[in-house]
């Protein structure tokens, strides 16, 4: 394999090992059920950005962030068993992709529910997401003709 694939391989290795460590649990009560969603490595393998998510409100997320920051040294020590020449500095970043996906799903559900509540006549009107008005035939022009 070429050298430019190495950061990806090391990132995958770190993600697996960190996931195992979090599955075993940490002593810090602030770190609950954390999911590691991805790891990005710098090209020189000296820094790793670890993307994580946790279920719960903003307060839970903030507490988890503080717990992860406090556990950085322990986690780095545990990663020493991987046999890397240089242990990367860990930077924990909350992954907002899950939250954005949930928000989009919620908005789509609201639009779908609002659409179901409208009458069939409202759905058929132009400008409301429908097609032609029932009384409009194919022979009638959609735009007025210029004189």
C-alpha positions in Angstrom: 0.0 0.0 0.0 1.1 3.5 -0.6 2.1 5.9 2.2 -0.9 8.2 1.8 -3.2 5.3 3.0 -1.3 5.0 6.3 -3.2 7.8 8.1 -6.4 6.1 7.2 -5.3 2.8 8.5 -3.9 4.2 11.7 -7.2 6.2 12.2 -9.2 3.0 11.7 -7.0 1.2 14.2 -7.4 4.0 16.8 -11.1 4.1 16.3 -11.4 0.4 17.0 -9.2 0.5 20.1 -10.9 3.6 21.5 -14.3 1.9 20.9 -13.1 -1.1 22.9 -11.9 1.1 25.7 -15.2 3.0 25.9 -17.2 -0.3 25.7 -15.3 -1.5 28.8 -16.1 1.8 30.5 -14.0 4.5 32.1 -13.8 5.3 35.8 -14.9 8.8 35.2 -18.7 9.0 35.8 -19.0 11.9 33.4 -18.2 9.6 30.5 -21.2 7.4 29.8 -22.1 5.6 26.6 -19.9 7.3 24.1 -19.9 6.3 20.5 -16.7 7.0 18.5 -18.0 8.0 15.0 -14.7 8.6 13.4 -11.0 9.4 13.7 -9.0 11.7 11.4 -5.2 11.6 11.5 -2.7 14.3 10.5 -0.4 13.3 7.7 2.5 13.0 10.1 0.4 10.8 12.5 1.2 13.1 15.4 -2.4 14.3 15.9 -5.7 12.5 15.9 -9.1 14.2 15.9 -11.6 11.8 17.5 -15.2 12.4 16.7 -17.7 11.2 19.2 -21.4 11.4 20.1 -23.5 10.7 23.1 -27.2 10.4 23.7 -28.7 13.1 25.9 -29.2 16.8 26.2 -26.6 19.6 26.0 -25.7 19.2 29.7 -24.8 15.5 29.2 -22.8 16.4 26.1 -20.8 19.1 28.0 -20.1 16.8 31.0 -19.0 14.0 28.6 -16.7 16.5 26.9 -15.1 17.5 30.2 -14.7 13.8 31.1 -13.1 13.0 27.8 -10.7 15.9 28.2 -9.7 14.6 31.6 -9.2 11.0 30.4 -7.0 12.0 27.4 -3.8 11.0 29.2 -5.2 7.6 30.2 -6.5 6.9 26.8 -3.2 7.9 25.2 -1.4 5.5 27.5 -3.8 2.7 26.6 -3.1 3.3 22.9 0.6 2.7 23.5 -0.1 -1.0 23.2 -0.7 -0.5 19.5 3.0 -0.3 18.8 3.0 3.1 17.0 6.3 4.9 16.8 4.7 8.1 17.9 1.6 8.3 20.0 -0.8 10.9 18.5 -2.1 13.8 20.5 -5.8 13.2 20.9 -8.3 16.0 20.2 -11.9 15.1 21.0 -14.6 16.8 18.9 -18.3 16.3 19.2 -19.8 15.0 16.0 -22.8 17.1 15.1 -23.7 15.0 12.1 -26.1 12.8 14.2 -27.9 15.8 15.6 -28.2 17.3 12.1 -29.6 14.1 10.7 -32.1 13.9 13.6 -33.2 17.5 12.9 -33.7 16.8 9.2 -35.6 13.7 9.9 -37.8 15.6 12.4 -38.5 18.4 9.9 -39.4 16.0 7.2 -41.8 14.2 9.5 -43.4 17.5 10.4 -43.8 18.4 6.7 -45.3 15.0 6.0 -47.7 15.2 8.9 -48.8 18.8 7.8 -49.3 17.5 4.3 -51.5 14.7 5.5 -53.7 17.1 7.5 -54.4 19.2 4.4 -57.5 18.5 2.3 -57.2 17.0 -1.2 -58.3 20.3 -2.6 -55.6 22.2 -0.8 -53.0 19.8 -2.0 -54.1 20.3 -5.6 -53.7 24.1 -5.6 -50.6 25.6 -7.2 -48.2 27.1 -4.7 -49.2 24.6 -2.1 -47.2 21.7 -3.4 -50.0 20.3 -5.5 -50.7 20.2 -9.2 -53.5 21.8 -11.2 -56.7 23.0 -9.7 -59.5 20.4 -10.3 -61.5 22.9 -12.4 -58.5 23.7 -14.6 -58.3 21.7 -17.8 -55.4 20.9 -20.1 -56.8 23.3 -22.7 -56.5 26.3 -20.4 -53.1 28.0 -20.5 -51.2 28.2 -17.2 -49.9 31.7 -17.9 -52.0 34.6 -19.3 -51.2 35.3 -23.0 -49.5 38.6 -23.7 -51.4 40.9 -26.1 
